[in-house]
């Protein structure tokens, strides 16, 4: 039975808190009733830093959308990404001894995997489990090999966890707003659902979200999140580096980064004939000689730091060159001038910037920055084939995956 109750989805970003209310009609057609966005306070990189400020801005953001939609939201789904997220990949094995593989065998392996994650760090709580391979007698199966005769079964899984105390703090913030958190959803996973097609996610793809205070990486294959990483470094760190080393104000540094051409070859608009920063950029500081080479070195050092860490994760995940062909780039930092060319040159492969919703960023227009909320809604509505815990909301999910059904037994 289709649940027609309005669904609330909120993303806790560093710059904006974004919220949408969606409803299904009797024909299972989705309608977005309202959206809202509020400047973030009391939240940093997905964690609560000031509960009073956080609850105030969350309440304001939700209230604004509720008034537009004419509804009241009592349960909510929270989309976040935290540097404290842990992404753990491992295999669990079981002897089948020539019998058929049964649901109970996969259920057993999932239980063993969940038990191992809990034993490894009891301070973490699981928010996602993904299957990305079954190995039956040395042969790889993407789909669950039920009723296949086998001697040996191996199940490859990825667990995404977050600190329990972080969960408690977020839950308490929403309780203070008289709202119950239904589930947590990884932002990079939700964005991939909305922005990448099934072929990209199946054959293998890489998604980078270059944001204000953090950079997130998602590696996808066989419709599963194989690995993810969130670095507490973003565009604002470039601004801070230039500001600190060059003794410029934050606004002056921000203006430089905004106008800097990351193809590097053409930055004449920033520097004079002597290759020093032009006077125009000293809006509040006293003019002095700041060399082009210094600015370039500051920016290159920070960007390369981020990209080296991403490159290491890609290598450790064992992604082959044909998979890297599907390399995508989103986030506020993706709009810096020719930053995609810099990334492409670093990785020696084309990285495609996704601008699915164009350049119109009006709030009611569902611009690009609502993509993770929209992806989260698709996950809630349809479930996800390779996710082991696609919790439905009061029966709202129509297509709960095989793993979801199993996990409902083992949890």
C-alpha positions as CSV (number, residue, x, y, z in Angstrom):
1,X,0.0,0.0,0.0
2,X,1.3,3.4,-1.0
3,X,1.9,5.9,1.8
4,X,0.6,9.4,0.8
5,X,1.9,11.2,3.9
6,X,4.3,14.1,3.2
7,X,8.0,13.2,3.5
8,X,10.5,15.6,4.9
9,X,14.2,15.5,3.9
10,X,16.8,17.9,5.2
11,X,20.5,18.3,4.3
12,X,22.8,19.8,7.0
13,X,25.4,21.6,4.9
14,X,28.2,24.0,6.0
15,X,26.8,27.0,4.1
16,X,23.1,26.1,3.8
17,X,20.5,23.9,5.5
18,X,18.3,22.7,2.7
19,X,14.9,21.1,3.2
20,X,12.2,19.6,0.9
21,X,8.7,18.2,1.4
22,X,7.6,15.5,-1.0
23,X,4.3,13.6,-1.3
24,X,3.1,10.7,-3.5
25,X,-0.4,10.9,-4.9
26,X,-2.7,7.9,-5.3
27,X,-1.1,7.0,-8.6
28,X,2.4,6.9,-7.0
29,X,3.4,10.1,-8.8
30,X,5.7,12.3,-6.7
31,X,5.1,16.0,-6.1
32,X,7.4,18.4,-4.4
33,X,5.2,20.5,-2.1
34,X,7.9,22.9,-0.9
35,X,11.6,23.7,-0.5
36,X,13.5,26.0,1.7
37,X,17.0,27.0,2.5
38,X,18.5,28.8,5.5
39,X,22.1,29.9,6.4
40,X,23.8,27.3,8.6
41,X,24.5,28.0,12.2
42,X,25.6,25.7,15.0
43,X,26.6,23.0,12.5
44,X,30.0,22.2,11.0
45,X,30.8,19.3,8.6
46,X,27.6,17.5,9.6
47,X,28.2,17.7,13.4
48,X,26.3,19.8,15.9
49,X,28.7,22.5,17.4
50,X,26.0,24.6,19.1
51,X,22.7,22.9,19.8
52,X,20.7,26.1,20.5
53,X,21.8,27.8,17.2
54,X,21.3,24.6,15.2
55,X,17.8,23.9,16.5
56,X,16.8,27.5,15.8
57,X,17.9,27.5,12.2
58,X,16.6,24.0,11.6
59,X,13.2,25.0,13.1
60,X,13.1,28.1,10.9
61,X,14.0,26.2,7.7
62,X,11.4,23.5,8.3
63,X,8.7,26.0,9.4
64,X,9.2,28.0,6.2
65,X,8.6,25.0,4.0
66,X,5.7,23.7,6.1
67,X,3.9,27.0,5.7
68,X,4.3,26.8,1.9
69,X,3.1,23.3,1.8
70,X,0.4,23.6,4.4
71,X,1.5,20.5,6.2
72,X,3.2,19.6,9.5
73,X,6.3,17.3,9.5
74,X,6.8,15.1,12.5
75,X,9.5,12.7,11.1
76,X,12.5,13.7,9.0
77,X,15.3,12.1,7.0
78,X,18.7,13.7,7.5
79,X,21.2,13.9,4.7
80,X,24.8,14.5,5.9
81,X,28.4,13.9,5.3
82,X,31.0,13.9,8.1
83,X,34.8,13.5,8.1
84,X,34.1,11.1,11.0
85,X,32.3,8.7,8.7
86,X,34.1,5.4,8.4
87,X,33.8,3.3,5.2
88,X,34.9,-0.3,5.9
89,X,35.1,-2.9,3.1
90,X,35.6,-6.6,3.8
91,X,34.5,-10.1,2.9
92,X,32.8,-12.8,4.9
93,X,32.9,-16.5,3.9
94,X,30.9,-19.6,4.4
95,X,31.3,-23.2,3.4
96,X,28.3,-24.5,1.4
97,X,29.7,-28.1,0.9
98,X,28.0,-28.8,-2.5
99,X,24.5,-27.6,-1.4
100,X,22.4,-24.8,-2.8
101,X,23.1,-21.3,-1.6
102,X,20.1,-20.2,0.5
103,X,18.8,-16.9,1.9
104,X,19.9,-18.1,5.3
105,X,23.5,-18.3,4.1
106,X,23.6,-14.6,3.0
107,X,21.7,-13.6,6.2
108,X,24.4,-15.4,8.2
109,X,27.2,-13.5,6.4
110,X,25.5,-10.2,6.9
111,X,25.1,-10.9,10.6
112,X,28.8,-11.8,10.8
113,X,29.8,-8.6,9.0
114,X,27.6,-6.5,11.2
115,X,29.0,-8.2,14.3
116,X,32.6,-7.5,13.2
117,X,31.9,-3.8,12.5
118,X,30.3,-3.5,16.0
119,X,33.3,-5.3,17.6
120,X,35.8,-3.2,15.8
121,X,34.5,0.0,17.2
122,X,31.4,0.1,19.5
123,X,31.4,3.9,19.4
124,X,30.2,3.8,15.7
125,X,26.7,3.1,14.4
126,X,25.9,1.7,11.0
127,X,24.0,3.9,8.6
128,X,24.5,2.1,5.3
129,X,25.5,-1.5,4.3
130,X,26.2,-2.2,0.6
131,X,26.8,-5.5,-1.2
132,X,29.0,-5.2,-4.2
133,X,30.0,-8.8,-5.0
134,X,29.3,-12.5,-4.2
135,X,32.1,-14.9,-5.0
136,X,30.9,-18.5,-5.5
137,X,33.6,-21.1,-5.9
138,X,35.9,-18.4,-7.4
139,X,33.3,-16.9,-9.7
140,X,31.9,-13.4,-9.3
141,X,28.1,-13.0,-9.0
142,X,26.6,-9.4,-8.9
143,X,23.1,-10.7,-8.0
144,X,22.5,-12.9,-5.0
145,X,23.3,-16.5,-6.0
146,X,20.2,-18.1,-4.5
147,X,19.7,-21.8,-5.4
148,X,23.2,-22.1,-6.9
149,X,25.1,-25.2,-6.0
150,X,28.4,-24.3,-4.4
151,X,31.2,-25.4,-2.1
152,X,32.2,-21.9,-0.9
153,X,30.5,-18.5,-0.7
154,X,32.2,-15.2,-0.1
155,X,30.2,-12.0,0.4
156,X,31.9,-8.6,-0.2
157,X,30.3,-5.8,1.8
158,X,30.9,-2.1,2.5
159,X,29.7,-0.6,5.8
160,X,29.3,3.2,6.3
161,X,29.3,4.2,10.0
162,X,29.2,7.4,12.0
163,X,30.0,8.1,15.7
164,X,27.1,7.3,18.0
165,X,27.6,10.6,19.9
166,X,27.2,12.5,16.7
167,X,23.9,10.7,16.1
168,X,22.8,11.5,19.6
169,X,23.5,15.2,19.2
170,X,21.7,15.4,15.9
171,X,18.7,13.5,17.3
172,X,18.5,15.7,20.3
173,X,18.6,18.8,18.1
174,X,15.6,17.6,16.2
175,X,13.8,16.5,19.4
176,X,14.2,20.1,20.5
177,X,12.3,21.0,17.3
178,X,9.6,18.4,18.1
179,X,10.7,16.2,15.2
180,X,11.9,12.6,15.1
181,X,14.8,11.6,12.9
182,X,13.7,8.7,10.7
183,X,17.1,7.8,9.2
184,X,20.5,9.2,8.2
185,X,21.6,9.1,4.6
186,X,25.1,9.8,3.2
187,X,25.1,12.9,1.0
188,X,27.6,11.6,-1.5
189,X,25.4,8.5,-2.0
190,X,22.2,10.5,-2.3
191,X,23.9,12.9,-4.8
192,X,25.0,9.9,-6.9
193,X,21.5,8.5,-7.0
194,X,20.2,11.8,-8.4
195,X,23.0,12.9,-10.6
196,X,24.5,9.7,-12.1
197,X,22.6,7.2,-14.3
198,X,22.3,3.5,-13.7
199,X,25.0,2.6,-16.2
200,X,27.5,4.9,-14.5
201,X,26.8,3.4,-11.1
202,X,26.8,-0.1,-12.4
203,X,30.0,0.0,-14.6
204,X,31.9,2.1,-12.1
205,X,32.2,5.8,-11.4
206,X,33.9,8.3,-9.2
207,X,32.1,11.4,-7.7
208,X,33.9,14.3,-6.0
209,X,31.9,16.9,-4.1
210,X,34.2,19.9,-3.6
211,X,32.5,22.1,-1.0
212,X,33.1,25.1,1.2
213,X,34.6,23.4,4.2
214,X,34.9,19.7,3.1
215,X,35.6,17.5,0.1
216,X,33.7,14.2,-0.3
217,X,34.6,11.3,-2.5
218,X,32.3,8.4,-3.5
219,X,33.5,5.3,-5.5
220,X,30.6,3.3,-7.1
221,X,30.5,0.0,-8.8
222,X,27.7,-2.6,-9.4
223,X,25.2,-0.1,-8.1
224,X,27.0,0.0,-4.7
225,X,29.0,2.5,-2.8
226,X,32.4,0.7,-2.7
227,X,34.3,3.4,-0.8
228,X,33.8,6.9,0.5
229,X,35.9,9.6,2.2
230,X,35.2,13.0,3.5
231,X,38.1,15.4,4.0
232,X,37.7,18.5,6.3
233,X,39.2,20.6,3.6
234,X,37.4,22.8,1.1
235,X,37.3,26.0,-0.9
236,X,37.4,28.1,2.3
237,X,40.8,26.6,3.2
238,X,42.2,28.1,0.0
239,X,40.8,31.5,1.1
240,X,42.3,31.1,4.6
241,X,45.7,30.1,3.2
242,X,45.9,33.1,0.9
243,X,44.6,35.4,3.7
244,X,47.1,34.1,6.3
245,X,50.3,33.9,4.2
246,X,49.7,37.1,2.3
247,X,48.2,39.0,5.3
248,X,45.0,39.9,3.4
249,X,41.5,40.1,4.7
250,X,39.1,37.2,4.2
251,X,37.1,39.2,1.7
252,X,40.2,40.1,-0.3
253,X,41.3,36.5,-0.4
254,X,37.9,35.3,-1.3
255,X,37.8,37.7,-4.3
256,X,41.2,36.4,-5.5
257,X,40.1,32.8,-5.3
258,X,36.8,33.6,-7.0
259,X,38.6,35.3,-10.0
260,X,41.6,33.0,-10.1
261,X,41.8,30.9,-13.3
262,X,42.8,27.4,-12.4
263,X,44.0,26.6,-15.9
264,X,46.9,28.9,-14.5
265,X,47.9,30.0,-18.0
266,X,45.6,33.1,-18.0
267,X,45.6,35.2,-14.9
268,X,46.6,38.6,-16.3
269,X,43.6,40.1,-14.8
270,X,45.1,39.4,-11.3
271,X,48.7,40.5,-11.8
272,X,50.5,43.5,-13.2
273,X,53.4,43.8,-15.6
274,X,55.8,43.0,-12.7
275,X,53.8,39.8,-11.9
276,X,52.6,41.2,-8.6
277,X,49.0,41.2,-7.4
278,X,47.2,44.3,-8.7
279,X,46.2,47.2,-6.5
280,X,42.5,46.5,-7.3
281,X,42.6,43.5,-5.0
282,X,43.6,45.5,-1.9
283,X,40.2,46.7,-0.9
284,X,40.9,47.0,2.9
285,X,44.6,46.2,3.2
286,X,47.6,48.4,2.4
287,X,49.0,47.7,-1.1
288,X,52.3,45.8,-1.2
289,X,54.1,43.5,-3.5
290,X,52.6,40.0,-3.5
291,X,54.1,37.9,-6.2
292,X,52.3,35.8,-8.7
293,X,54.6,32.8,-7.9
294,X,53.6,33.1,-4.2
295,X,49.8,33.1,-4.9
296,X,50.2,30.2,-7.4
297,X,52.3,28.1,-4.9
298,X,49.7,28.7,-2.1
299,X,46.8,27.6,-4.2
300,X,48.6,24.7,-5.8
301,X,49.9,23.3,-2.5
302,X,46.4,23.1,-1.0
303,X,44.6,21.8,-4.1
304,X,47.3,19.1,-4.6
305,X,47.0,18.1,-1.0
306,X,43.3,17.4,-1.5
307,X,43.8,15.6,-4.8
308,X,46.7,13.4,-3.5
309,X,44.5,12.1,-0.7
310,X,41.7,11.4,-3.2
311,X,44.1,9.7,-5.6
312,X,45.4,7.4,-2.7
313,X,41.8,6.3,-1.9
314,X,41.1,5.5,-5.5
315,X,44.3,3.5,-5.7
316,X,43.6,1.6,-2.5
317,X,40.1,0.8,-3.7
318,X,41.6,-1.0,-6.7
319,X,39.7,1.0,-9.3
320,X,41.0,0.2,-12.8
321,X,41.6,2.8,-15.6
322,X,38.4,1.9,-17.4
323,X,36.4,2.7,-14.3
324,X,38.1,6.0,-13.8
325,X,36.7,7.1,-17.3
326,X,33.5,7.9,-15.4
327,X,34.8,10.7,-13.2
328,X,32.4,13.4,-12.1
329,X,32.7,16.6,-10.1
330,X,30.0,18.6,-8.2
331,X,29.8,21.1,-5.3
332,X,30.3,24.8,-4.8
333,X,34.0,24.5,-5.6
334,X,33.2,23.1,-9.0
335,X,32.2,26.6,-10.1
336,X,35.7,28.1,-9.6
337,X,37.1,29.2,-13.0
338,X,38.5,26.1,-14.9
339,X,38.9,24.1,-11.7
340,X,37.7,21.0,-13.6
341,X,40.7,21.5,-16.0
342,X,43.1,21.5,-13.0
343,X,41.5,18.3,-11.7
344,X,41.6,16.7,-15.1
345,X,45.3,17.6,-15.6
346,X,46.2,16.2,-12.1
347,X,44.5,12.9,-12.7
348,X,45.4,12.8,-16.4
349,X,41.8,12.1,-17.4
350,X,38.7,14.1,-18.2
351,X,36.6,15.0,-15.2
352,X,33.1,16.1,-16.1
353,X,31.4,18.8,-14.1
354,X,27.7,18.1,-13.5
355,X,25.4,21.0,-13.8
356,X,22.1,19.2,-14.2
357,X,19.8,22.0,-13.2
358,X,21.5,24.8,-15.1
359,X,22.5,28.2,-13.6
360,X,19.1,29.3,-12.2
361,X,19.5,29.0,-8.4
362,X,16.1,30.3,-7.2
363,X,15.0,28.5,-4.1
364,X,11.7,27.2,-5.6
365,X,13.5,26.0,-8.7
366,X,15.1,22.9,-7.3
367,X,18.6,24.0,-8.4
368,X,21.6,21.9,-8.3
369,X,22.2,22.3,-4.5
370,X,19.0,20.2,-3.8
371,X,20.3,17.2,-5.7
372,X,21.2,15.2,-2.5
373,X,17.7,15.8,-1.1
374,X,16.2,14.6,-4.3
375,X,18.4,11.6,-4.4
376,X,17.5,10.8,-0.8
377,X,13.8,10.9,-1.7
378,X,14.4,8.4,-4.5
379,X,16.1,6.1,-2.0
380,X,13.3,6.4,0.5
381,X,10.6,5.9,-2.1
382,X,12.2,3.0,-4.1
383,X,14.8,1.5,-1.8
384,X,18.1,0.6,-3.4
385,X,19.0,-2.8,-4.9
386,X,22.4,-3.2,-3.2
387,X,21.7,-1.5,0.1
388,X,21.1,-3.8,3.1
389,X,19.2,-1.3,5.2
390,X,16.9,0.7,3.0
391,X,14.5,1.5,5.8
392,X,11.0,2.4,4.5
393,X,8.9,5.0,6.2
394,X,5.7,3.4,7.3
395,X,5.6,1.2,4.3
396,X,6.4,4.1,1.9
397,X,9.2,2.2,0.1
398,X,7.8,0.3,-2.9
399,X,10.9,-1.6,-4.0
400,X,12.8,-2.9,-1.0
401,X,15.8,-4.8,-2.2
402,X,16.6,-8.4,-1.4
403,X,19.3,-7.4,1.1
404,X,16.8,-5.1,2.8
405,X,14.4,-7.9,3.4
406,X,17.2,-10.0,4.8
407,X,18.5,-7.3,7.0
408,X,15.0,-6.8,8.5
409,X,15.4,-10.3,9.8
410,X,18.9,-10.0,11.2
411,X,18.9,-6.6,12.8
